[in-house]
Amino acid sequence: MEPVEFDEAQTYEPDEGWKRVSLAGSDAMTFEWFTKPPGHSSPMHDHENEQVCLCLEGELTVRTEDDEVTLEQYDSVWLEPWESHAVENEGEETAIGLDVFSPGRSFDFWLDRD
């Protein structure tokens, strides 16, 4: 067993209010908790991992090249490997979400970005 205390977990905050926290995971799957401030969008990006994005609070709009969906509390969406996507908070309150990646990935995906 390898517990991860939330307050001790590795974090990444590329923009004010957009914070990601690396939770317990493995080579098979990883979990990243995040906050996204109103009006913020991640850049369009892709990666080799399947991804499930779960909205815990607020609303999150997930866009792909072909579609978009707005997630409300406890809604989720699955993204294929290499599917380009962006996640935006179009609401007026900070959104909180949880991303699950399979296979798992190192948090260096965020820390090594330019």
N, CA, C and O atoms as a GROMACS GRO file, in nm:
protein
  456
    1MET      N    1   0.086  -0.118   0.000
    1MET     CA    2   0.000   0.000   0.000
    1MET      C    3   0.090   0.123   0.000
    1MET      O    4   0.191   0.128   0.070
    2GLU      N    5   0.051   0.224  -0.080
    2GLU     CA    6   0.126   0.349  -0.088
    2GLU      C    7   0.029   0.467  -0.076
    2GLU      O    8  -0.020   0.517  -0.177
    3PRO      N    9   0.003   0.512   0.046
    3PRO     CA   10  -0.089   0.625   0.062
    3PRO      C   11  -0.024   0.757   0.020
    3PRO      O   12   0.098   0.773   0.026
    4VAL      N   13  -0.108   0.850  -0.023
    4VAL     CA   14  -0.064   0.986  -0.056
    4VAL      C   15  -0.153   1.084   0.020
    4VAL      O   16  -0.274   1.088  -0.002
    5GLU      N   17  -0.094   1.160   0.109
    5GLU     CA   18  -0.170   1.263   0.181
    5GLU      C   19  -0.187   1.383   0.089
    5GLU      O   20  -0.091   1.432   0.030
    6PHE      N   21  -0.310   1.430   0.077
    6PHE     CA   22  -0.342   1.538  -0.017
    6PHE      C   23  -0.252   1.659   0.003
    6PHE      O   24  -0.199   1.714  -0.094
    7ASP      N   25  -0.233   1.701   0.128
    7ASP     CA   26  -0.153   1.821   0.156
    7ASP      C   27  -0.004   1.801   0.131
    7ASP      O   28   0.072   1.898   0.126
    8GLU      N   29   0.038   1.676   0.114
    8GLU     CA   30   0.179   1.645   0.088
    8GLU      C   31   0.204   1.604  -0.057
    8GLU      O   32   0.319   1.581  -0.096
    9ALA      N   33   0.100   1.596  -0.137
    9ALA     CA   34   0.111   1.546  -0.274
    9ALA      C   35   0.183   1.647  -0.365
    9ALA      O   36   0.184   1.767  -0.338
   10GLN      N   37   0.241   1.595  -0.471
   10GLN     CA   38   0.306   1.679  -0.571
   10GLN      C   39   0.201   1.763  -0.642
   10GLN      O   40   0.096   1.712  -0.680
   11THR      N   41   0.229   1.892  -0.660
   11THR     CA   42   0.132   1.983  -0.722
   11THR      C   43   0.198   2.059  -0.837
   11THR      O   44   0.320   2.068  -0.849
   12TYR      N   45   0.111   2.113  -0.921
   12TYR     CA   46   0.153   2.193  -1.035
   12TYR      C   47   0.048   2.302  -1.053
   12TYR      O   48  -0.071   2.271  -1.062
   13GLU      N   49   0.090   2.428  -1.058
   13GLU     CA   50  -0.003   2.540  -1.076
   13GLU      C   51   0.048   2.629  -1.190
   13GLU      O   52   0.118   2.727  -1.166
   14PRO      N   53   0.012   2.592  -1.315
   14PRO     CA   54   0.064   2.666  -1.430
   14PRO      C   55   0.004   2.805  -1.446
   14PRO      O   56   0.069   2.895  -1.500
   15ASP      N   57  -0.118   2.823  -1.401
   15ASP     CA   58  -0.186   2.952  -1.408
   15ASP      C   59  -0.255   2.975  -1.274
   15ASP      O   60  -0.290   2.880  -1.204
   16GLU      N   61  -0.274   3.100  -1.238
   16GLU     CA   62  -0.339   3.131  -1.112
   16GLU      C   63  -0.476   3.064  -1.104
   16GLU      O   64  -0.562   3.086  -1.191
   17GLY      N   65  -0.496   2.984  -1.001
   17GLY     CA   66  -0.623   2.918  -0.980
   17GLY      C   67  -0.637   2.783  -1.049
   17GLY      O   68  -0.728   2.706  -1.016
   18TRP      N   69  -0.548   2.752  -1.145
   18TRP     CA   70  -0.550   2.621  -1.210
   18TRP      C   71  -0.442   2.537  -1.143
   18TRP      O   72  -0.323   2.553  -1.170
   19LYS      N   73  -0.486   2.449  -1.056
   19LYS     CA   74  -0.394   2.369  -0.977
   19LYS      C   75  -0.422   2.222  -1.000
   19LYS      O   76  -0.538   2.181  -1.006
   20ARG      N   77  -0.317   2.143  -1.013
   20ARG     CA   78  -0.330   1.999  -1.029
   20ARG      C   79  -0.253   1.931  -0.917
   20ARG      O   80  -0.145   1.976  -0.880
   21VAL      N   81  -0.310   1.824  -0.862
   21VAL     CA   82  -0.249   1.750  -0.752
   21VAL      C   83  -0.241   1.603  -0.791
   21VAL      O   84  -0.341   1.543  -0.830
   22SER      N   85  -0.121   1.546  -0.781
   22SER     CA   86  -0.098   1.407  -0.817
   22SER      C   87  -0.135   1.318  -0.698
   22SER      O   88  -0.071   1.324  -0.593
   23LEU      N   89  -0.239   1.237  -0.715
   23LEU     CA   90  -0.285   1.148  -0.609
   23LEU      C   91  -0.223   1.009  -0.626
   23LEU      O   92  -0.141   0.989  -0.716
   24ALA      N   93  -0.260   0.915  -0.542
   24ALA     CA   94  -0.207   0.780  -0.549
   24ALA      C   95  -0.236   0.720  -0.686
   24ALA      O   96  -0.340   0.746  -0.746
   25GLY      N   97  -0.143   0.642  -0.734
   25GLY     CA   98  -0.159   0.579  -0.865
   25GLY      C   99  -0.048   0.480  -0.890
   25GLY      O  100   0.032   0.449  -0.801
   26SER      N  101  -0.044   0.430  -1.012
   26SER     CA  102   0.055   0.327  -1.048
   26SER      C  103   0.085   0.339  -1.197
   26SER      O  104   0.040   0.432  -1.265
   27ASP      N  105   0.163   0.244  -1.247
   27ASP     CA  106   0.190   0.241  -1.391
   27ASP      C  107   0.062   0.210  -1.469
   27ASP      O  108   0.052   0.246  -1.586
   28ALA      N  109  -0.035   0.145  -1.405
   28ALA     CA  110  -0.160   0.108  -1.472
   28ALA      C  111  -0.258   0.223  -1.479
   28ALA      O  112  -0.330   0.238  -1.578
   29MET      N  113  -0.263   0.308  -1.373
   29MET     CA  114  -0.354   0.422  -1.373
   29MET      C  115  -0.304   0.528  -1.274
   29MET      O  116  -0.242   0.496  -1.173
   30THR      N  117  -0.334   0.653  -1.306
   30THR     CA  118  -0.301   0.762  -1.215
   30THR      C  119  -0.422   0.854  -1.201
   30THR      O  120  -0.509   0.858  -1.288
   31PHE      N  121  -0.425   0.927  -1.090
   31PHE     CA  122  -0.534   1.016  -1.056
   31PHE      C  123  -0.479   1.156  -1.033
   31PHE      O  124  -0.380   1.174  -0.962
   32GLU      N  125  -0.542   1.256  -1.094
   32GLU     CA  126  -0.503   1.396  -1.072
   32GLU      C  127  -0.628   1.478  -1.038
   32GLU      O  128  -0.721   1.489  -1.118
   33TRP      N  129  -0.628   1.534  -0.919
   33TRP     CA  130  -0.733   1.625  -0.873
   33TRP      C  131  -0.696   1.763  -0.925
   33TRP      O  132  -0.578   1.798  -0.931
   34PHE      N  133  -0.796   1.843  -0.962
   34PHE     CA  134  -0.762   1.977  -1.012
   34PHE      C  135  -0.871   2.078  -0.980
   34PHE      O  136  -0.988   2.044  -0.961
   35THR      N  137  -0.828   2.206  -0.977
   35THR     CA  138  -0.920   2.319  -0.972
   35THR      C  139  -0.901   2.398  -1.100
   35THR      O  140  -0.791   2.403  -1.156
   36LYS      N  141  -1.009   2.460  -1.144
   36LYS     CA  142  -1.002   2.541  -1.266
   36LYS      C  143  -1.087   2.666  -1.239
   36LYS      O  144  -1.207   2.654  -1.214
   37PRO      N  145  -1.027   2.785  -1.244
   37PRO     CA  146  -1.100   2.908  -1.215
   37PRO      C  147  -1.197   2.945  -1.328
   37PRO      O  148  -1.183   2.895  -1.440
   38PRO      N  149  -1.294   3.029  -1.299
   38PRO     CA  150  -1.389   3.074  -1.403
   38PRO      C  151  -1.314   3.133  -1.523
   38PRO      O  152  -1.221   3.212  -1.507
   39GLY      N  153  -1.357   3.094  -1.643
   39GLY     CA  154  -1.300   3.148  -1.765
   39GLY      C  155  -1.172   3.082  -1.810
   39GLY      O  156  -1.121   3.115  -1.917
   40HIS      N  157  -1.118   2.988  -1.732
   40HIS     CA  158  -0.991   2.926  -1.768
   40HIS      C  159  -1.013   2.806  -1.859
   40HIS      O  160  -1.107   2.729  -1.841
   41SER      N  161  -0.924   2.791  -1.957
   41SER     CA  162  -0.924   2.674  -2.044
   41SER      C  163  -0.782   2.618  -2.052
   41SER      O  164  -0.686   2.693  -2.066
   42SER      N  165  -0.772   2.488  -2.044
   42SER     CA  166  -0.642   2.426  -2.071
   42SER      C  167  -0.618   2.437  -2.221
   42SER      O  168  -0.712   2.451  -2.298
   43PRO      N  169  -0.493   2.431  -2.263
   43PRO     CA  170  -0.466   2.433  -2.407
   43PRO      C  171  -0.515   2.303  -2.470
   43PRO      O  172  -0.524   2.200  -2.403
   44MET      N  173  -0.547   2.306  -2.600
   44MET     CA  174  -0.580   2.184  -2.673
   44MET      C  175  -0.454   2.098  -2.670
   44MET      O  176  -0.345   2.144  -2.705
   45HIS      N  177  -0.469   1.972  -2.631
   45HIS     CA  178  -0.355   1.883  -2.619
   45HIS      C  179  -0.399   1.738  -2.635
   45HIS      O  180  -0.519   1.709  -2.636
   46ASP      N  181  -0.305   1.649  -2.647
   46ASP     CA  182  -0.334   1.506  -2.650
   46ASP      C  183  -0.221   1.432  -2.578
   46ASP      O  184  -0.117   1.490  -2.548
   47HIS      N  185  -0.244   1.304  -2.553
   47HIS     CA  186  -0.145   1.220  -2.487
   47HIS      C  187  -0.181   1.075  -2.512
   47HIS      O  188  -0.291   1.042  -2.556
   48GLU      N  189  -0.086   0.988  -2.483
   48GLU     CA  190  -0.103   0.846  -2.512
   48GLU      C  191  -0.202   0.778  -2.419
   48GLU      O  192  -0.242   0.664  -2.446
   49ASN      N  193  -0.243   0.843  -2.312
   49ASN     CA  194  -0.327   0.780  -2.210
   49ASN      C  195  -0.475   0.798  -2.240
   49ASN      O  196  -0.518   0.904  -2.286
   50GLU      N  197  -0.553   0.693  -2.213
   50GLU     CA  198  -0.698   0.712  -2.203
   50GLU      C  199  -0.721   0.803  -2.084
   50GLU      O  200  -0.641   0.805  -1.990
   51GLN      N  201  -0.830   0.879  -2.086
   51GLN     CA  202  -0.858   0.971  -1.976
   51GLN      C  203  -1.007   0.972  -1.946
   51GLN      O  204  -1.090   0.976  -2.036
   52VAL      N  205  -1.038   0.969  -1.817
   52VAL     CA  206  -1.174   0.996  -1.772
   52VAL      C  207  -1.166   1.125  -1.692
   52VAL      O  208  -1.084   1.137  -1.600
   53CYS      N  209  -1.251   1.220  -1.727
   53CYS     CA  210  -1.259   1.347  -1.654
   53CYS      C  211  -1.392   1.349  -1.579
   53CYS      O  212  -1.498   1.336  -1.640
   54LEU      N  213  -1.386   1.364  -1.448
   54LEU     CA  214  -1.503   1.365  -1.362
   54LEU      C  215  -1.516   1.503  -1.299
   54LEU      O  216  -1.421   1.553  -1.238
   55CYS      N  217  -1.631   1.566  -1.314
   55CYS     CA  218  -1.658   1.696  -1.254
   55CYS      C  219  -1.710   1.675  -1.112
   55CYS      O  220  -1.813   1.612  -1.093
   56LEU      N  221  -1.639   1.728  -1.014
   56LEU     CA  222  -1.679   1.714  -0.874
   56LEU      C  223  -1.760   1.833  -0.824
   56LEU      O  224  -1.850   1.817  -0.742
   57GLU      N  225  -1.727   1.952  -0.874
   57GLU     CA  226  -1.800   2.075  -0.837
   57GLU      C  227  -1.798   2.169  -0.955
   57GLU      O  228  -1.701   2.172  -1.031
   58GLY      N  229  -1.904   2.247  -0.971
   58GLY     CA  230  -1.911   2.345  -1.078
   58GLY      C  231  -1.946   2.279  -1.211
   58GLY      O  232  -2.018   2.180  -1.215
   59GLU      N  233  -1.894   2.338  -1.318
   59GLU     CA  234  -1.915   2.286  -1.453
   59GLU      C  235  -1.784   2.288  -1.530
   59GLU      O  236  -1.702   2.379  -1.512
   60LEU      N  237  -1.764   2.189  -1.615
   60LEU     CA  238  -1.647   2.181  -1.701
   60LEU      C  239  -1.692   2.149  -1.842
   60LEU      O  240  -1.767   2.054  -1.864
   61THR      N  241  -1.647   2.227  -1.939
   61THR     CA  242  -1.676   2.199  -2.079
   61THR      C  243  -1.553   2.132  -2.140
   61THR      O  244  -1.444   2.188  -2.137
   62VAL      N  245  -1.574   2.012  -2.195
   62VAL     CA  246  -1.466   1.936  -2.257
   62VAL      C  247  -1.488   1.942  -2.408
   62VAL      O  248  -1.593   1.903  -2.459
   63ARG      N  249  -1.385   1.992  -2.478
   63ARG     CA  250  -1.393   2.006  -2.623
   63ARG      C  251  -1.292   1.912  -2.689
   63ARG      O  252  -1.178   1.897  -2.643
   64THR      N  253  -1.336   1.850  -2.798
   64THR     CA  254  -1.246   1.775  -2.885
   64THR      C  255  -1.252   1.844  -3.021
   64THR      O  256  -1.321   1.945  -3.037
   65GLU      N  257  -1.182   1.790  -3.118
   65GLU     CA  258  -1.186   1.848  -3.252
   65GLU      C  259  -1.325   1.834  -3.315
   65GLU      O  260  -1.361   1.911  -3.404
   66ASP      N  261  -1.403   1.736  -3.269
   66ASP     CA  262  -1.532   1.707  -3.332
   66ASP      C  263  -1.654   1.731  -3.244
   66ASP      O  264  -1.767   1.728  -3.294
   67ASP      N  265  -1.636   1.755  -3.115
   67ASP     CA  266  -1.750   1.756  -3.025
   67ASP      C  267  -1.721   1.839  -2.901
   67ASP      O  268  -1.607   1.881  -2.878
   68GLU      N  269  -1.824   1.863  -2.822
   68GLU     CA  270  -1.805   1.924  -2.691
   68GLU      C  271  -1.920   1.882  -2.601
   68GLU      O  272  -2.031   1.855  -2.647
   69VAL      N  273  -1.891   1.876  -2.471
   69VAL     CA  274  -1.990   1.840  -2.372
   69VAL      C  275  -1.964   1.922  -2.246
   69VAL      O  276  -1.848   1.946  -2.211
   70THR      N  277  -2.070   1.966  -2.180
   70THR     CA  278  -2.055   2.035  -2.053
   70THR      C  279  -2.092   1.938  -1.941
   70THR      O  280  -2.202   1.884  -1.936
   71LEU      N  281  -1.996   1.918  -1.852
   71LEU     CA  282  -2.015   1.829  -1.739
   71LEU      C  283  -2.061   1.908  -1.619
   71LEU      O  284  -2.004   2.013  -1.586
   72GLU      N  285  -2.164   1.860  -1.553
   72GLU     CA  286  -2.207   1.917  -1.426
   72GLU      C  287  -2.163   1.822  -1.315
   72GLU      O  288  -2.102   1.718  -1.343
   73GLN      N  289  -2.192   1.855  -1.191
   73GLN     CA  290  -2.144   1.777  -1.077
   73GLN      C  291  -2.171   1.627  -1.096
   73GLN      O  292  -2.284   1.586  -1.121
   74TYR      N  293  -2.066   1.549  -1.084
   74TYR     CA  294  -2.062   1.402  -1.093
   74TYR      C  295  -2.078   1.347  -1.234
   74TYR      O  296  -2.081   1.226  -1.251
   75ASP      N  297  -2.089   1.434  -1.336
   75ASP     CA  298  -2.086   1.387  -1.475
   75ASP      C  299  -1.941   1.357  -1.512
   75ASP      O  300  -1.848   1.412  -1.453
   76SER      N  301  -1.923   1.270  -1.610
   76SER     CA  302  -1.787   1.235  -1.655
   76SER      C  303  -1.786   1.213  -1.805
   76SER      O  304  -1.890   1.195  -1.869
   77VAL      N  305  -1.665   1.215  -1.861
   77VAL     CA  306  -1.645   1.188  -2.003
   77VAL      C  307  -1.518   1.106  -2.018
   77VAL      O  308  -1.421   1.124  -1.944
   78TRP      N  309  -1.518   1.015  -2.116
   78TRP     CA  310  -1.402   0.935  -2.148
   78TRP      C  311  -1.341   0.987  -2.276
   78TRP      O  312  -1.412   1.018  -2.372
   79LEU      N  313  -1.208   0.997  -2.278
   79LEU     CA  314  -1.132   1.041  -2.396
   79LEU      C  315  -1.037   0.931  -2.438
   79LEU      O  316  -0.968   0.872  -2.355
   80GLU      N  317  -1.034   0.904  -2.568
   80GLU     CA  318  -0.945   0.802  -2.624
   80GLU      C  319  -0.799   0.847  -2.617
   80GLU      O  320  -0.772   0.967  -2.608
   81PRO      N  321  -0.705   0.753  -2.623
   81PRO     CA  322  -0.564   0.791  -2.636
   81PRO      C  323  -0.546   0.876  -2.762
   81PRO      O  324  -0.606   0.847  -2.866
   82TRP      N  325  -0.465   0.978  -2.754
   82TRP     CA  326  -0.430   1.070  -2.862
   82TRP      C  327  -0.547   1.155  -2.911
   82TRP      O  328  -0.535   1.222  -3.014
   83GLU      N  329  -0.660   1.155  -2.841
   83GLU     CA  330  -0.773   1.240  -2.880
   83GLU      C  331  -0.746   1.383  -2.830
   83GLU      O  332  -0.741   1.407  -2.710
   84SER      N  333  -0.729   1.477  -2.923
   84SER     CA  334  -0.703   1.616  -2.885
   84SER      C  335  -0.823   1.671  -2.809
   84SER      O  336  -0.938   1.648  -2.847
   85HIS      N  337  -0.794   1.743  -2.699
   85HIS     CA  338  -0.902   1.795  -2.615
   85HIS      C  339  -0.854   1.915  -2.533
   85HIS      O  340  -0.735   1.936  -2.513
   86ALA      N  341  -0.951   1.991  -2.488
   86ALA     CA  342  -0.928   2.102  -2.396
   86ALA      C  343  -1.041   2.100  -2.294
   86ALA      O  344  -1.152   2.056  -2.325
   87VAL      N  345  -1.013   2.148  -2.174
   87VAL     CA  346  -1.113   2.153  -2.068
   87VAL      C  347  -1.124   2.298  -2.022
   87VAL      O  348  -1.025   2.361  -1.987
   88GLU      N  349  -1.247   2.350  -2.022
   88GLU     CA  350  -1.270   2.491  -1.990
   88GLU      C  351  -1.377   2.504  -1.882
   88GLU      O  352  -1.472   2.426  -1.877
   89ASN      N  353  -1.359   2.604  -1.798
   89ASN     CA  354  -1.461   2.640  -1.700
   89ASN      C  355  -1.530   2.765  -1.751
   89ASN      O  356  -1.477   2.875  -1.739
   90GLU      N  357  -1.649   2.748  -1.808
   90GLU     CA  358  -1.725   2.861  -1.858
   90GLU      C  359  -1.819   2.918  -1.752
   90GLU      O  360  -1.889   3.016  -1.777
   91GLY      N  361  -1.820   2.858  -1.634
   91GLY     CA  362  -1.907   2.902  -1.525
   91GLY      C  363  -1.852   3.022  -1.450
   91GLY      O  364  -1.749   3.078  -1.486
   92GLU      N  365  -1.922   3.057  -1.345
   92GLU     CA  366  -1.884   3.173  -1.263
   92GLU      C  367  -1.815   3.134  -1.133
   92GLU      O  368  -1.771   3.220  -1.057
   93GLU      N  369  -1.806   3.004  -1.106
   93GLU     CA  370  -1.743   2.955  -0.984
   93GLU      C  371  -1.626   2.864  -1.020
   93GLU      O  372  -1.622   2.806  -1.129
   94THR      N  373  -1.532   2.851  -0.929
   94THR     CA  374  -1.422   2.758  -0.950
   94THR      C  375  -1.477   2.617  -0.964
   94THR      O  376  -1.562   2.575  -0.886
   95ALA      N  377  -1.428   2.545  -1.062
   95ALA     CA  378  -1.466   2.406  -1.082
   95ALA      C  379  -1.358   2.316  -1.022
   95ALA      O  380  -1.240   2.350  -1.020
   96ILE      N  381  -1.402   2.200  -0.975
   96ILE     CA  382  -1.310   2.099  -0.922
   96ILE      C  383  -1.336   1.970  -0.997
   96ILE      O  384  -1.451   1.930  -1.018
   97GLY      N  385  -1.228   1.904  -1.037
   97GLY     CA  386  -1.243   1.780  -1.111
   97GLY      C  387  -1.140   1.677  -1.072
   97GLY      O  388  -1.047   1.704  -0.995
   98LEU      N  389  -1.157   1.558  -1.127
   98LEU     CA  390  -1.064   1.448  -1.107
   98LEU      C  391  -1.041   1.383  -1.242
   98LEU      O  392  -1.135   1.343  -1.310
   99ASP      N  393  -0.914   1.373  -1.282
   99ASP     CA  394  -0.877   1.304  -1.404
   99ASP      C  395  -0.815   1.170  -1.369
   99ASP      O  396  -0.734   1.159  -1.276
  100VAL      N  397  -0.855   1.067  -1.443
  100VAL     CA  398  -0.798   0.933  -1.429
  100VAL      C  399  -0.732   0.898  -1.562
  100VAL      O  400  -0.795   0.910  -1.667
  101PHE      N  401  -0.607   0.855  -1.557
  101PHE     CA  402  -0.531   0.823  -1.678
  101PHE      C  403  -0.490   0.675  -1.677
  101PHE      O  404  -0.445   0.622  -1.575
  102SER      N  405  -0.506   0.610  -1.794
  102SER     CA  406  -0.463   0.472  -1.809
  102SER      C  407  -0.399   0.456  -1.947
  102SER      O  408  -0.460   0.495  -2.046
  103PRO      N  409  -0.278   0.400  -1.957
  103PRO     CA  410  -0.195   0.364  -1.843
  103PRO      C  411  -0.158   0.487  -1.762
  103PRO      O  412  -0.174   0.601  -1.808
  104GLY      N  413  -0.108   0.462  -1.643
  104GLY     CA  414  -0.069   0.574  -1.558
  104GLY      C  415   0.044   0.654  -1.621
  104GLY      O  416   0.117   0.604  -1.707
  105ARG      N  417   0.055   0.776  -1.579
  105ARG     CA  418   0.163   0.860  -1.633
  105ARG      C  419   0.230   0.934  -1.518
  105ARG      O  420   0.170   0.959  -1.414
  106SER      N  421   0.352   0.967  -1.541
  106SER     CA  422   0.428   1.044  -1.444
  106SER      C  423   0.372   1.186  -1.438
  106SER      O  424   0.324   1.238  -1.538
  107PHE      N  425   0.380   1.247  -1.323
  107PHE     CA  426   0.339   1.387  -1.309
  107PHE      C  427   0.434   1.479  -1.384
  107PHE      O  428   0.408   1.598  -1.398
  108ASP      N  429   0.545   1.422  -1.433
  108ASP     CA  430   0.639   1.501  -1.514
  108ASP      C  431   0.573   1.550  -1.643
  108ASP      O  432   0.624   1.644  -1.705
  109PHE      N  433   0.461   1.489  -1.685
  109PHE     CA  434   0.386   1.541  -1.800
  109PHE      C  435   0.361   1.689  -1.783
  109PHE      O  436   0.369   1.765  -1.880
  110TRP      N  437   0.332   1.732  -1.660
  110TRP     CA  438   0.308   1.874  -1.632
  110TRP      C  439   0.437   1.946  -1.597
  110TRP      O  440   0.459   2.058  -1.643
  111LEU      N  441   0.521   1.885  -1.516
  111LEU     CA  442   0.638   1.955  -1.464
  111LEU      C  443   0.743   1.982  -1.571
  111LEU      O  444   0.822   2.075  -1.558
  112ASP      N  445   0.746   1.900  -1.677
  112ASP     CA  446   0.846   1.917  -1.783
  112ASP      C  447   0.799   2.006  -1.896
  112ASP      O  448   0.870   2.022  -1.995
  113ARG      N  449   0.680   2.065  -1.885
  113ARG     CA  450   0.625   2.149  -1.993
  113ARG      C  451   0.697   2.283  -1.996
  113ARG      O  452   0.741   2.334  -1.893
  114ASP      N  453   0.709   2.339  -2.114
  114ASP     CA  454   0.771   2.472  -2.129
  114ASP      C  455   0.669   2.580  -2.105
  114ASP      O  456   0.702   2.699  -2.113
   0.00000   0.00000   0.00000
